[in-house]
Amino acid sequence: FKHNLQKYVTLVTTYDCNFYNFMRNLLKKMKLKKIKVFIVANPPPHFGGRYWIFIKLITDKDIVGYGEIYSVPFHPNVVSKMIEDVFERYVKDKDPFKIEKLWRTIYSSGYTQRPDISLMGIISGIEMACWDIIGKELGKPIYELLGGQIHKKLRSYTYLYPKKSDKSDVYTDANLAGERANEYIEKGFTAVKFDPVGKYTPLDPRQLSLEELIKVENFVETVHKSVKNKCDLLIGTHGQMTTASAVRLAKRLEKFDPMWFEEPIPPENFEEMGFVSQSTTIPIATGERLATKYEFSKILQSKGASILQMNLGRVGGILEAKKIAGLAETHYAQIAPHLYCGPIVGAANIQISTCIPNFLILEGIKDWGNFYADVLNEPIQWEKGYVIPPTKPGLGVELNENIIKKYSYEGTKLHLEMAEI
């Protein structure tokens, strides 16, 4: 009896000590200690941009969080220095759980307190990485920490992309565009996007000529006839038109009933976007070049869009996107996160889309394969037109650092650039 009692006391004491240590480590305030920046060249054909900027935050508990910064308009080597400066000034030794305080501190740095896209891109990547750390520490996907899972699968779409074997240009050959759309339909896509207006330049917005209007109308008509209503068509323009020109084109395209007319004019003038929106039956989508709840509030107030396309690597991060989704709910507007960058933003898009009631559709680069899958330890799960949300903690994905170190960006051009004039 004494022997068994001693074993019992030893067992309980050991259990209590382990439990105590576990709770002490759990409750111990975590600190962010290091940051690493990866500038990853996206190999040809560069679908998703010429390069991606990933960051890795490391805590004093050696928990790692990944983030991604979208299209800051400076060379990535300059952006890397900017990221490191922000980290040293405002992030190092801070608690990653204090998202709101950290966000407000960086947002207000240098007496700015306004939606500057360069600073917002950096905030977004850092905030995203903090959420990844929080999820891993708590053993939960981020969506479970922001209200819980609503959607078991997420409808996705893709642009129409060229192939090496193409004998013409899918962006100018309407018959080839229709053929490519049907190929995607066979894979399971229920929506595809294309820009029939053509190149965008620093002189935009412009008034399309009658010849250009007819050409765009015929292009869309050809694709529409080819798909035979088997999928939604998304008109993905890039702010090329004046307000008047956008209205003229919208009138010509209404008969094809597109799912949306994306950023028909530049994003800076919310009132003019509102005029376009109220002049057509086609839903207006916009948001990839906007940042923070403040700008999205303005576009909603002007009735400029019923579909919001924030990029989580620019808008301010995951919590900011959740706030914008809440604003959108009050206007019966829907969310279609933008993605023309890497898979870490893609993973963040999946997390926020899974837990918001007004999610519409998710942008992807085709079926999330090829280099998108190569840079991750495990690829994002895509099945017949839908993304399946991960159940692993945090963002649910991990960068394959052995792979990305082999693809250092050595070029001089930016992630995205306009046509020269």
PEJOVEN-V570565 format. One record per pair of residues at least 4 apart in sequence whose ideal C-beta (glycine too) atoms are under 7 Angstrom apart, sorted by the first residue. I is the first residue (numbers start at 0). GAP is how many residues later the second one is. Records with the same first field share a line. If there is no record, write none. Layout:
# PEJOVEN-V570565
I: GAP  GAP
This chain:
# PEJOVEN-V570565
0: 4
1: 4
2: 4
3: 4
4: 4
5: 4
6: 4
7: 4
8: 4
9: 4
10: 4
11: 4
12: 4
13: 4
14: 4
15: 4
16: 4
17: 4
18: 4
19: 4
20: 4
21: 4
22: 4
23: 4
28: 66
29: 29  30  31  65  66  67  107
30: 28  29  62  63  64
31: 25  27  59  60  61  62  64
32: 25  26  27
33: 24
34: 20  21  22  49  52
35: 19  20
36: 16  18  43  46  47
37: 16  366
38: 12  14  37  41  369  370
39: 11  12  14  335  364  367  369
40: 10  366  367  368
41: 4  6  7  8  9  10  329
42: 328  364
45: 4
46: 114  318
47: 292  293  294  317
48: 291  292  366  367
49: 361  363  365
50: 25  358  364
51: 16  289  290
52: 15  16  23  26
53: 12  14  288  290  345
54: 12  14  28  70  71  74
55: 8  10
56: 8  72  73  76
57: 4  6
58: 4  37  74
62: 70  73  74
64: 31  64  65  67  68  329
65: 63  66  278  329  333
66: 58  59  61  62  277
67: 57  60  245  273  274  276  277
68: 10  14  52  53  55  56  244
69: 51  54  241  243  244  271  275
70: 243  270  344  345
71: 7  46  49
72: 45  341
73: 4  5  44
75: 4  333
77: 4
78: 4
79: 4
80: 4
81: 4  40
82: 4  39
83: 4
84: 4
85: 4  5  20  36
86: 4  5
87: 4
89: 15  16  19
90: 11  35
93: 4  8
95: 34  37  38
96: 37
97: 4
98: 4  28  31  220
99: 4
100: 4
101: 4  28
102: 4  20  24
103: 4
104: 4
105: 17
106: 6  16
107: 4  5
111: 4  7
114: 5  176  177  179  180
115: 4
116: 4  174  197
118: 4
119: 4  171  172  194  195  196
120: 4  192  193
121: 4
122: 4  193  194
123: 4  188  189  190  191  192  193
124: 4  188
125: 4
126: 4  190  191  192
127: 4  184  189  190  220
128: 4
129: 4
130: 4  11  187
131: 4  262  263
132: 4
133: 4  11
134: 5  6  7  10  258  259
135: 257  258
137: 7
138: 254
139: 4  5  253
140: 210  249  250  251  252  255
141: 4  176  209  252  253
142: 5  6  208  211  212  246
143: 4  5
145: 176  209
146: 208
147: 207
148: 205  206  240
149: 204  205  206  207
150: 202  203  208
152: 233  234  235
153: 196  199  200  205  208  232  233  235
154: 35  206  207  230  231
155: 205  206  208  226  229  230  231
156: 32  34  35  36  77  204  206
157: 26  31  34  206  207  208
158: 34  35  77
159: 10  17  20  21  32  34
160: 205
161: 4  7  8
165: 4  10
167: 5  8
168: 4
169: 6  7  10
172: 4
173: 4  44  45  48  49
174: 4  47
175: 4
176: 4  17  46
177: 4  44  45  48  49
178: 4
179: 4
180: 4  11  42  45  46  50
181: 4  44  45
182: 4
183: 5  8
184: 4  42  45  46
186: 180
187: 196  197
188: 42  196
189: 41  42  195
190: 40  41  43  68  170
191: 39  41  42
192: 41  43
193: 42
194: 41  42  43
195: 20  23  24  39
196: 19  40  43
198: 220
199: 4  38  39  40  218  219
200: 217  218  220
201: 216  219
202: 218
203: 35  36  62
204: 34  35  36  37  60  61
205: 34  35  36
206: 35  37  38
207: 4  5  33  37  41
209: 4
210: 4
211: 4
212: 4  35  36  39
213: 4
214: 4
215: 4  33
216: 4  35  36
217: 4
218: 4
219: 4  33  36
220: 4  35
221: 4
222: 4  10
223: 9  32
226: 4
231: 27
232: 23  25  26
233: 24  25  26  28
234: 18  23  25  26  27
235: 26
236: 25  26  27
237: 25
238: 24  26  27  28
240: 4  5  8  23  24
241: 4  23
242: 4  22  29  32  33
243: 4
244: 4
245: 4  18  19  30
246: 4  29  32  33
248: 4
249: 4  11  26  29  30  32
250: 29
252: 5  29
253: 26  27  28
257: 24
259: 22  23  24  25  47
260: 19  21  23
261: 23  24
262: 4  23
263: 12
264: 4  7  8  11
266: 19  22  23
268: 4
269: 4  28  29  32  34
270: 4  31
271: 4
272: 4  11  13  26  29  31  32
273: 4  28  29  30
274: 4
275: 4  8
276: 7  26  27  28
277: 25
282: 23  24
283: 20  21  22
284: 20  22  24  51
285: 13  18  19  23
286: 9  21  22  23  51
287: 21  23  50
289: 5  6  9  20
290: 4  23  24  25
291: 23  24  28
292: 4  27  30  31  34
293: 4
294: 4
295: 4  12  14  28  31
296: 4  30
297: 4
298: 5  6
299: 27  28  31  33
304: 28
305: 27  28
306: 26  27  29  53
307: 16  20  25  27
308: 27  28  29
309: 5  11  14  27  28
310: 4  27  34
311: 5  6  9  25  33  36  37  40
312: 28  32
314: 5  6  9
315: 4
316: 4
317: 4  30  33  34
318: 4
319: 4
320: 4  31
321: 4  30
322: 4
323: 4
324: 4  10  31  33
327: 5  6  7  30
328: 28  29
332: 25
333: 24  26
334: 21  23  24  25
335: 24  25  27
336: 12  15  16  25  26
337: 25
338: 6  7  10  24  25  26
340: 4
342: 4  29  32  33  37  54
343: 4  51
344: 4
345: 4  18  34
346: 4  33  48  49  50
347: 4  47
348: 4  13
349: 4  12  37  39
350: 44
351: 4
352: 6  9
353: 35
361: 25
363: 4
364: 7
366: 15
367: 4  5  11  12  14
368: 4  10
369: 4
370: 4
372: 6
373: 29
374: 24  25  28  29
375: 21  22  23  24
376: 21  23
377: 19
379: 7  17
380: 6  7
381: 5
382: 5
389: 6  7
391: 4
398: 5
399: 4
400: 4
412: 4
